[in-house]
Amino acid sequence: MILNVEHLSHGFGDRAIFKDVSFRLLAGEHIGLIGANGEGKSTFMNIITGKLMPDEGKIEWAKNVRVGYLDQHTVLTAGRSIHDILADAFGWLYEMEEKMNQICENMGEADEDTMTQMMEELAVIQDLLMMHDFYNIEQKIEEVGRAFGLAELGFDRDVTELSGGQRTKVLLAKLLLEKPDILLLDEPTNYLDVQHIEWLKRYLNEYENAFILISHDIPFLNSVINLIYHMDNRELTRYVGDYDKFQEVYAMRKSQLEAAYNRQQQEIKDLKDFVARNKARVSTRNMAMSRQKKLDKMDVIELQAEKPKPEFNFKEARVPSRVVISADKLVIGYDEPLSRPIDMSIERGEKVVLYGANGIGKTTLLRSILGQVAVLSGQAALGDYLEIGYFEQEMSGDGTKTCLQELWDEFPGFTQYEVRQALAKCGLTTKHIESQVRVLSGGEQAKLRLCRLINRPSNILLLDEPTNHLDADAKDELRRALTAYKGTIVMVCHEPDFYDGLATRVLDCSSWSTKLV
């Protein structure tokens, strides 16, 4: 057994996340950890990796297990290069080398016995470094960096200048260089382009060790896992097979429980009815008492309350001009161009998807159209009477305000009831609404950003990877709402399953990009 978790309970304030959860991980298991947004999947990962202490429970790892964790919230420090982050994978070997150099320095002052000890320790360290191919580290960094297209970006590039997808690639590359005994992956496909999602799929299918994967990308999940752990209502339940098999078994269990509940409710009604009619009569009092005892001892089945499903209905503004966006010899970029001259025209009512590899300038194009980033040459023109709604990849601000405050600041004319109602419609419960934004999961934060968007009338939506972090229900509802939307949509998305049938046009951005990543 690699990992054993017993009787785990944890919560934030009065919001319980787990209650008496047990879990075990065996060699070779490929686990999909699933559940709605905010059920505690990332919290569970943080607890088992020791980043967070649980309120109660025992977490036991097998001895000498090396764990690699891809955390969706990892902060990369300014001033560190891509090479620095990749070299961190070998931190423990560099420490060994440092120790070896220290021993060599101290040898001149050592007596004979100490010298013997030092020589033995030196031999062990040298064997360890040789065994782990320490003297070929630079070559390994080069190879993995090339596989992920990081060499193109430049190994000396500051990590804070990277796009979301490039950042994920750096963290994944570091993880693979570490060669851990177990992988913990928290939504690794967020921000990744199709090419690297396929690469990761192949890698995980060939991976012999165990891994735990959190993902809302169902086709990806189905292609790599053989076990599902479902996190729901503070409990963790194990299902053998992929996500489709889980859905089948879950639906069957749910209908069996409902049938048992209905039978029991009828029995309770009949027993109560009999007791009420017969307890006062001497001849039937004993029978009434025995039925009352049966009632008192009964283990009453409880059905879980249905989780609130989000409703996204975009408010639509007046009809704009026929051409809503046009680009004439537009060159985008920062210090250097990210594109060749772009000529483009998007008309009212079109639903356009931008796709292509990470880092080629899709987000920069959206921000250049909005005027948030200065264009290098040419021009991007917006049509008349536009009311623009923009969904960014990441939440801005420090997250210390509550959801309620965030939305109220955005819509000061709303009453408190209207703010609460708007957030509830997006699938956020009272406990989420009153929590600080920073303690919410990625999916809950995305729902808050969508809530801002749907409550302001618009006739064009610019959406930068809106499906990242969203659970299956929220994704389905967002797809429905965007299909129903009468305005124009320009969306960056790496999920064909999401935009197939929704998009009227799909543009491959690599056709104009200067960055072949």
C-alpha positions as CSV (number, residue, x, y, z in Angstrom):
1,M,0.0,0.0,0.0
2,I,1.4,3.4,-1.0
3,L,-1.0,5.7,0.9
4,N,-3.5,5.0,3.7
5,V,-6.0,7.7,4.9
6,E,-8.3,6.9,7.8
7,H,-11.2,8.8,9.4
8,L,-10.3,12.1,7.8
9,S,-12.4,15.1,8.8
10,H,-11.8,18.7,7.7
11,G,-13.6,22.0,7.3
12,F,-13.2,25.8,6.9
13,G,-15.0,27.7,9.6
14,D,-18.5,26.2,9.8
15,R,-18.2,24.7,6.3
16,A,-17.4,21.0,6.6
17,I,-15.5,19.6,3.6
18,F,-14.9,15.9,4.7
19,K,-16.5,13.8,7.4
20,D,-14.8,10.5,8.4
21,V,-13.3,9.9,5.0
22,S,-11.1,6.8,4.4
23,F,-9.0,6.1,1.3
24,R,-6.1,3.9,0.2
25,L,-3.8,3.9,-2.8
26,L,-2.3,0.7,-4.1
27,A,0.6,0.2,-6.6
28,G,-0.3,0.8,-10.2
29,E,-3.8,2.3,-9.5
30,H,-4.7,5.1,-11.9
31,I,-7.3,7.1,-10.0
32,G,-9.7,9.8,-11.2
33,L,-10.7,12.0,-8.3
34,I,-14.0,13.6,-9.3
35,G,-16.8,15.8,-7.8
36,A,-18.6,19.0,-8.2
37,N,-16.8,22.4,-7.8
38,G,-16.1,23.1,-4.1
39,E,-16.5,19.5,-2.9
40,G,-12.9,19.5,-1.6
41,K,-10.7,17.7,-4.3
42,S,-7.8,20.2,-4.2
43,T,-8.1,20.4,-0.3
44,F,-7.8,16.6,-0.2
45,M,-4.6,16.8,-2.3
46,N,-3.2,19.5,0.0
47,I,-3.9,17.4,3.1
48,I,-2.3,14.2,1.7
49,T,0.8,16.2,0.6
50,G,1.1,17.8,4.1
51,K,0.4,21.3,2.8
52,L,-2.6,21.4,5.1
53,M,-3.2,19.8,8.4
54,P,-6.6,18.0,8.8
55,D,-8.9,18.6,11.7
56,E,-8.9,14.8,12.4
57,G,-7.6,11.7,10.8
58,K,-4.5,9.7,10.0
59,I,-2.4,9.9,6.8
60,E,0.3,7.3,6.3
61,W,2.6,7.1,3.3
62,A,4.8,4.0,2.6
63,K,8.4,4.5,3.6
64,N,10.6,6.4,1.1
65,V,7.8,7.2,-1.4
66,R,8.7,10.2,-3.5
67,V,5.5,12.2,-4.4
68,G,5.2,14.6,-7.4
69,Y,2.4,17.1,-7.1
70,L,1.1,19.4,-9.9
71,D,-0.9,22.0,-8.0
72,Q,-3.2,24.3,-10.0
73,H,-2.4,27.1,-7.5
74,T,1.5,26.9,-7.5
75,V,3.0,30.4,-7.3
76,L,6.1,30.9,-9.5
77,T,8.4,33.6,-8.2
78,A,9.6,36.5,-10.2
79,G,13.2,36.5,-11.1
80,R,13.4,32.7,-11.6
81,S,13.9,31.3,-15.0
82,I,12.4,28.2,-16.7
83,H,15.8,26.5,-16.2
84,D,15.8,27.3,-12.5
85,I,12.3,25.7,-12.0
86,L,13.4,22.6,-14.0
87,A,16.6,22.3,-12.1
88,D,14.5,22.3,-8.8
89,A,13.6,18.7,-9.8
90,F,17.1,17.7,-8.8
91,G,17.3,19.8,-5.7
92,W,18.0,16.8,-3.4
93,L,20.9,15.7,-5.7
94,Y,22.4,19.2,-5.6
95,E,22.2,19.1,-1.8
96,M,24.1,15.8,-1.9
97,E,26.8,17.4,-4.1
98,E,27.0,20.3,-1.7
99,K,27.4,17.8,1.2
100,M,30.2,15.9,-0.8
101,N,32.1,19.2,-1.4
102,Q,31.8,20.0,2.3
103,I,33.3,16.6,3.3
104,C,36.2,17.2,0.9
105,E,36.9,20.6,2.4
106,N,36.9,19.2,5.9
107,M,39.2,16.2,5.1
108,G,42.5,18.2,5.7
109,E,41.7,18.6,9.4
110,A,40.4,15.1,10.1
111,D,42.1,12.4,12.2
112,E,42.4,8.8,10.9
113,D,39.1,7.5,12.3
114,T,37.1,10.5,11.1
115,M,38.9,10.2,7.7
116,T,37.7,6.6,7.4
117,Q,34.1,7.7,8.2
118,M,34.3,10.5,5.7
119,M,35.7,8.3,2.9
120,E,32.8,5.9,3.5
121,E,30.2,8.7,3.4
122,L,31.8,10.1,0.3
123,A,31.6,6.8,-1.5
124,V,27.9,6.4,-0.7
125,I,27.1,9.9,-2.0
126,Q,29.2,9.4,-5.2
127,D,27.4,6.1,-5.8
128,L,24.0,7.9,-5.3
129,L,24.9,10.7,-7.7
130,M,26.2,8.2,-10.3
131,M,23.0,6.0,-9.9
132,H,20.8,9.0,-10.5
133,D,22.8,10.2,-13.5
134,F,23.7,13.5,-11.8
135,Y,26.4,14.5,-14.2
136,N,23.9,14.4,-17.2
137,I,21.3,16.7,-15.5
138,E,21.8,19.5,-18.1
139,Q,21.2,17.0,-20.9
140,K,18.0,15.8,-19.3
141,I,16.7,19.3,-18.8
142,E,17.4,20.0,-22.5
143,E,15.5,16.9,-23.7
144,V,12.4,17.4,-21.6
145,G,12.5,21.2,-22.3
146,R,12.5,20.4,-26.0
147,A,9.6,17.9,-25.7
148,F,7.5,20.6,-24.1
149,G,8.5,23.4,-26.5
150,L,10.2,25.3,-23.6
151,A,13.5,25.6,-25.5
152,E,11.7,27.8,-28.0
153,L,10.7,30.2,-25.2
154,G,14.3,30.3,-23.9
155,F,15.5,28.5,-20.8
156,D,16.5,31.9,-19.3
157,R,12.9,33.4,-19.7
158,D,11.4,34.7,-16.4
159,V,8.6,32.3,-15.4
160,T,6.2,35.2,-14.5
161,E,6.2,36.3,-18.2
162,L,4.6,32.9,-19.2
163,S,1.0,32.3,-20.3
164,G,-1.2,29.9,-18.3
165,G,-0.4,27.0,-20.7
166,Q,3.3,27.6,-20.8
167,R,3.3,27.8,-17.0
168,T,1.5,24.4,-16.8
169,K,4.1,22.9,-19.2
170,V,7.0,24.1,-17.0
171,L,5.4,22.5,-13.9
172,L,4.7,19.3,-15.8
173,A,8.2,19.1,-17.2
174,K,9.7,19.6,-13.7
175,L,7.4,16.8,-12.4
176,L,8.5,14.4,-15.1
177,L,12.2,15.2,-14.4
178,E,11.6,14.3,-10.7
179,K,10.5,10.8,-11.7
180,P,8.4,10.4,-8.6
181,D,6.9,7.1,-7.4
182,I,3.4,8.6,-7.5
183,L,1.9,11.5,-9.4
184,L,-0.7,13.8,-8.0
185,L,-2.2,15.9,-10.8
186,D,-4.7,18.7,-10.1
187,E,-6.5,19.6,-13.4
188,P,-3.3,19.3,-15.6
189,T,-5.2,19.9,-18.9
190,N,-6.3,23.4,-17.9
191,Y,-4.6,25.8,-20.2
192,L,-2.9,23.0,-22.2
193,D,-3.3,22.9,-26.0
194,V,-4.6,19.8,-27.8
195,Q,-1.1,18.7,-28.9
196,H,0.1,18.5,-25.3
197,I,-3.1,17.0,-23.9
198,E,-2.5,14.2,-26.4
199,W,1.1,13.9,-25.2
200,L,0.1,13.8,-21.5
201,K,-2.6,11.1,-22.4
202,R,0.1,8.9,-24.0
203,Y,2.4,9.5,-21.0
204,L,-0.2,8.5,-18.4
205,N,-1.3,5.5,-20.3
206,E,2.3,4.2,-20.3
207,Y,2.9,5.2,-16.7
208,E,3.5,2.1,-14.6
209,N,3.4,3.8,-11.1
210,A,0.2,5.0,-9.4
211,F,-1.4,8.4,-9.9
212,I,-4.3,10.5,-8.7
213,L,-5.8,12.8,-11.2
214,I,-8.4,15.6,-10.7
215,S,-10.0,16.6,-14.0
216,H,-13.3,17.9,-15.4
217,D,-12.2,16.9,-18.9
218,I,-14.3,13.7,-19.3
219,P,-12.8,12.4,-22.6
220,F,-9.3,12.8,-21.1
221,L,-10.3,11.2,-17.8
222,N,-11.9,8.2,-19.5
223,S,-8.7,7.6,-21.6
224,V,-6.3,7.3,-18.7
225,I,-7.9,6.0,-15.5
226,N,-9.1,2.6,-14.2
227,L,-10.7,3.7,-10.9
228,I,-12.9,6.6,-9.8
229,Y,-13.2,8.1,-6.3
230,H,-16.3,10.3,-6.2
231,M,-16.2,13.2,-3.7
232,D,-19.8,14.1,-2.7
233,N,-21.5,15.4,0.3
234,R,-18.4,15.2,2.6
235,E,-17.9,11.5,1.6
236,L,-15.6,9.6,-0.7
237,T,-16.9,6.6,-2.7
238,R,-14.8,4.1,-4.8
239,Y,-16.0,2.9,-8.2
240,V,-14.1,0.4,-10.5
241,G,-13.8,1.5,-14.1
242,D,-13.8,4.8,-16.0
243,Y,-16.1,7.9,-15.7
244,D,-18.8,6.4,-18.0
245,K,-19.0,3.3,-15.9
246,F,-19.1,5.4,-12.7
247,Q,-22.1,7.4,-14.1
248,E,-23.9,4.1,-14.9
249,V,-23.3,2.6,-11.4
250,Y,-24.0,5.9,-9.6
251,A,-27.3,6.4,-11.4
252,M,-28.3,2.8,-10.5
253,R,-27.4,3.2,-6.8
254,K,-29.2,6.5,-6.7
255,S,-32.5,5.0,-8.1
256,Q,-32.1,1.9,-5.8
257,L,-31.7,4.3,-2.8
258,E,-34.7,6.3,-3.9
259,A,-36.9,3.2,-4.2
260,A,-35.8,2.0,-0.8
261,Y,-36.5,5.4,0.7
262,N,-40.0,5.5,-0.9
263,R,-40.8,2.0,0.5
264,Q,-39.6,2.9,3.9
265,Q,-41.5,6.2,4.0
266,Q,-44.7,4.2,3.1
267,E,-43.9,1.7,5.9
268,I,-43.3,4.5,8.4
269,K,-46.6,6.1,7.4
270,D,-48.5,2.8,7.8
271,L,-46.9,2.1,11.2
272,K,-47.6,5.7,12.5
273,D,-51.2,5.4,11.3
274,F,-51.7,2.0,13.1
275,V,-50.2,3.3,16.3
276,A,-52.3,6.5,16.3
277,R,-55.5,4.4,15.7
278,N,-54.8,1.6,18.2
279,K,-52.8,2.9,21.1
280,A,-55.9,4.1,23.1
281,R,-57.8,0.8,22.8
282,V,-57.0,-1.8,25.4
283,S,-57.4,-4.8,23.0
284,T,-54.9,-3.5,20.5
285,R,-52.5,-1.4,22.8
286,N,-49.8,-4.1,22.8
287,M,-49.7,-4.4,19.0
288,A,-49.5,-0.6,18.8
289,M,-46.6,-0.5,21.4
290,S,-44.7,-3.2,19.4
291,R,-45.1,-1.2,16.2
292,Q,-43.9,2.0,18.0
293,K,-40.8,0.1,19.1
294,K,-40.2,-0.9,15.5
295,L,-40.5,2.7,14.5
296,D,-38.1,3.9,17.3
297,K,-35.5,1.3,16.2
298,M,-35.7,2.0,12.5
299,D,-32.6,3.1,10.7
300,V,-34.2,5.9,8.6
301,I,-32.9,6.3,5.1
302,E,-32.0,9.9,4.2
303,L,-31.8,11.3,0.7
304,Q,-29.2,13.9,-0.1
305,A,-30.5,17.3,-1.0
306,E,-30.1,17.9,-4.7
307,K,-27.1,20.2,-5.4
308,P,-28.1,23.6,-6.9
309,K,-27.4,23.4,-10.7
310,P,-26.2,26.6,-12.2
311,E,-28.3,28.7,-14.6
312,F,-26.4,31.0,-16.9
313,N,-28.7,33.3,-18.9
314,F,-26.8,36.1,-20.6
315,K,-28.5,39.5,-20.7
316,E,-28.5,40.9,-24.2
317,A,-27.9,44.5,-25.2
318,R,-29.1,46.4,-28.3
319,V,-28.2,45.1,-31.8
320,P,-24.7,46.4,-32.9
321,S,-23.3,47.2,-36.3
322,R,-22.9,44.4,-38.9
323,V,-19.1,44.2,-38.5
324,V,-18.2,43.9,-34.8
325,I,-14.4,43.4,-35.1
326,S,-12.0,44.0,-37.9
327,A,-8.3,43.7,-38.1
328,D,-6.2,45.4,-40.8
329,K,-2.5,44.2,-41.0
330,L,-2.7,43.9,-37.2
331,V,0.6,42.9,-35.5
332,I,0.4,42.0,-31.9
333,G,3.1,41.4,-29.3
334,Y,5.1,43.0,-26.5
335,D,8.8,43.5,-26.9
336,E,8.8,41.5,-30.1
337,P,5.9,40.5,-32.5
338,L,3.8,37.5,-31.7
339,S,2.1,37.6,-35.1
340,R,2.5,38.3,-38.8
341,P,0.1,40.9,-40.1
342,I,-3.5,39.7,-39.4
343,D,-6.5,40.6,-41.6
344,M,-9.7,39.5,-40.0
345,S,-13.4,40.4,-39.9
346,I,-16.0,39.1,-37.5
347,E,-19.7,39.8,-38.2
348,R,-22.6,40.2,-35.8
349,G,-24.0,36.9,-34.5
350,E,-20.9,34.8,-35.4
351,K,-19.5,32.4,-32.8
352,V,-15.8,32.2,-33.4
353,V,-13.4,29.8,-31.6
354,L,-9.6,30.6,-31.5
355,Y,-7.4,27.6,-31.1
356,G,-3.8,26.7,-31.3
357,A,-0.7,25.9,-29.2
358,N,0.0,27.7,-25.9
359,G,1.9,30.9,-26.0
360,I,1.2,31.8,-29.7
361,G,-0.8,34.9,-28.7
362,K,-4.5,34.0,-28.4
363,T,-5.0,35.9,-25.1
364,T,-2.8,38.8,-26.4
365,L,-5.1,39.0,-29.5
366,L,-8.2,39.3,-27.3
367,R,-6.5,42.0,-25.1
368,S,-5.2,43.9,-28.1
369,I,-8.8,43.9,-29.6
370,L,-10.0,45.4,-26.2
371,G,-7.2,48.0,-26.2
372,Q,-5.6,46.6,-23.0
373,V,-2.4,45.8,-24.9
374,A,-0.9,48.3,-27.4
375,V,-0.6,46.9,-30.9
376,L,2.8,46.9,-32.6
377,S,1.4,48.0,-36.0
378,G,-1.8,48.0,-38.1
379,Q,-5.1,48.3,-36.3
380,A,-8.0,46.5,-34.7
381,A,-11.3,48.3,-35.0
382,L,-14.5,47.7,-33.0
383,G,-17.9,48.2,-34.5
384,D,-20.5,50.6,-33.3
385,Y,-22.9,50.2,-30.3
386,L,-20.8,47.4,-28.8
387,E,-21.5,46.3,-25.2
388,I,-18.5,43.9,-24.5
389,G,-18.4,41.2,-21.9
390,Y,-14.8,39.9,-21.2
391,F,-14.0,36.6,-19.3
392,E,-10.4,36.5,-18.2
393,Q,-8.4,33.3,-17.6
394,E,-7.6,34.2,-14.0
395,M,-9.2,36.1,-11.1
396,S,-7.8,39.5,-10.5
397,G,-7.3,41.1,-7.0
398,D,-6.1,39.5,-3.7
399,G,-9.4,37.6,-3.0
400,T,-9.9,39.0,0.5
401,K,-13.4,40.2,-0.3
402,T,-16.4,37.9,0.0
403,C,-18.4,36.8,-3.1
404,L,-21.2,39.0,-1.9
405,Q,-18.9,42.1,-1.7
406,E,-17.3,41.4,-5.1
407,L,-20.6,41.3,-6.9
408,W,-22.1,44.2,-4.9
409,D,-19.1,46.4,-5.9
410,E,-19.7,45.5,-9.5
411,F,-23.5,46.1,-9.3
412,P,-24.0,48.7,-6.5
413,G,-27.6,49.3,-7.6
414,F,-28.6,45.7,-6.7
415,T,-30.3,45.0,-3.3
416,Q,-28.6,42.4,-1.1
417,Y,-31.4,40.0,-2.0
418,E,-30.7,40.5,-5.8
419,V,-26.9,39.9,-5.2
420,R,-27.6,36.7,-3.3
421,Q,-30.1,35.5,-5.9
422,A,-27.7,36.2,-8.8
423,L,-24.9,34.2,-7.1
424,A,-27.3,31.3,-6.1
425,K,-28.4,31.1,-9.8
426,C,-24.7,30.5,-10.7
427,G,-24.6,27.5,-8.3
428,L,-23.0,29.2,-5.3
429,T,-24.5,28.3,-1.9
430,T,-24.9,30.7,1.1
431,K,-21.6,29.4,2.5
432,H,-19.8,30.2,-0.7
433,I,-21.4,33.6,-1.0
434,E,-20.2,34.6,2.5
435,S,-16.7,33.1,2.1
436,Q,-13.6,35.1,1.0
437,V,-13.0,34.6,-2.7
438,R,-9.4,33.2,-2.1
439,V,-10.7,30.2,-0.1
440,L,-13.0,29.1,-3.0
441,S,-12.1,26.4,-5.5
442,G,-11.0,27.4,-9.0
443,G,-14.5,26.3,-10.3
444,E,-16.3,28.4,-7.7
445,Q,-14.2,31.4,-8.6
446,A,-15.0,30.9,-12.3
447,K,-18.7,30.8,-11.4
448,L,-18.4,34.2,-9.7
449,R,-16.7,35.6,-12.8
450,L,-19.5,34.2,-15.0
451,C,-22.0,35.8,-12.6
452,R,-20.5,39.2,-13.2
453,L,-20.7,38.6,-17.0
454,I,-24.3,37.4,-17.2
455,N,-25.7,40.2,-15.2
456,R,-24.4,43.0,-17.4
457,P,-26.1,43.3,-20.8
458,S,-23.7,42.6,-23.7
459,N,-23.9,42.0,-27.5
460,I,-20.4,40.5,-27.8
461,L,-18.5,38.1,-25.5
462,L,-14.7,37.7,-25.5
463,L,-14.1,34.5,-23.5
464,D,-10.6,33.3,-22.6
465,E,-10.8,29.5,-21.8
466,P,-14.1,29.8,-19.9
467,T,-14.4,26.0,-19.3
468,N,-11.2,25.8,-17.1
469,H,-12.1,24.5,-13.6
470,L,-15.8,24.1,-14.3
471,D,-17.5,20.8,-13.3
472,A,-19.6,18.8,-15.8
473,D,-22.9,20.4,-14.9
474,A,-21.6,24.0,-15.1
475,K,-19.9,23.2,-18.5
476,D,-23.2,21.8,-19.9
477,E,-25.1,24.8,-18.7
478,L,-22.5,27.2,-20.1
479,R,-22.7,25.5,-23.5
480,R,-26.5,25.7,-23.5
481,A,-26.4,29.4,-22.6
482,L,-23.8,30.3,-25.2
483,T,-25.8,28.4,-27.9
484,A,-28.9,30.4,-26.9
485,Y,-27.0,33.8,-26.9
486,K,-28.0,36.0,-29.8
487,G,-24.9,38.1,-29.7
488,T,-21.4,37.5,-31.1
489,I,-18.8,35.2,-29.3
490,V,-15.0,35.1,-29.7
491,M,-13.7,32.3,-27.5
492,V,-10.3,30.8,-26.8
493,C,-10.9,27.1,-26.1
494,H,-8.9,23.8,-26.2
495,E,-11.9,21.5,-25.8
496,P,-13.5,20.4,-29.1
497,D,-16.2,18.5,-27.1
498,F,-17.3,21.9,-25.8
499,Y,-17.3,24.0,-28.9
500,D,-18.4,21.4,-31.6
501,G,-21.8,22.4,-32.8
502,L,-21.6,25.7,-30.9
503,A,-18.9,27.5,-33.1
504,T,-19.9,28.9,-36.5
505,R,-16.1,29.3,-37.3
506,V,-12.9,27.8,-35.8
507,L,-9.7,29.8,-36.5
508,D,-6.3,28.2,-36.2
509,C,-4.1,30.9,-34.7
510,S,-0.9,29.1,-35.7
511,S,-1.6,30.3,-39.3
512,W,-0.6,33.9,-38.3
513,S,1.6,33.3,-35.3
514,T,5.4,33.8,-35.4
515,K,5.8,31.5,-32.4
516,L,5.9,27.8,-33.3
517,V,5.6,26.4,-29.8
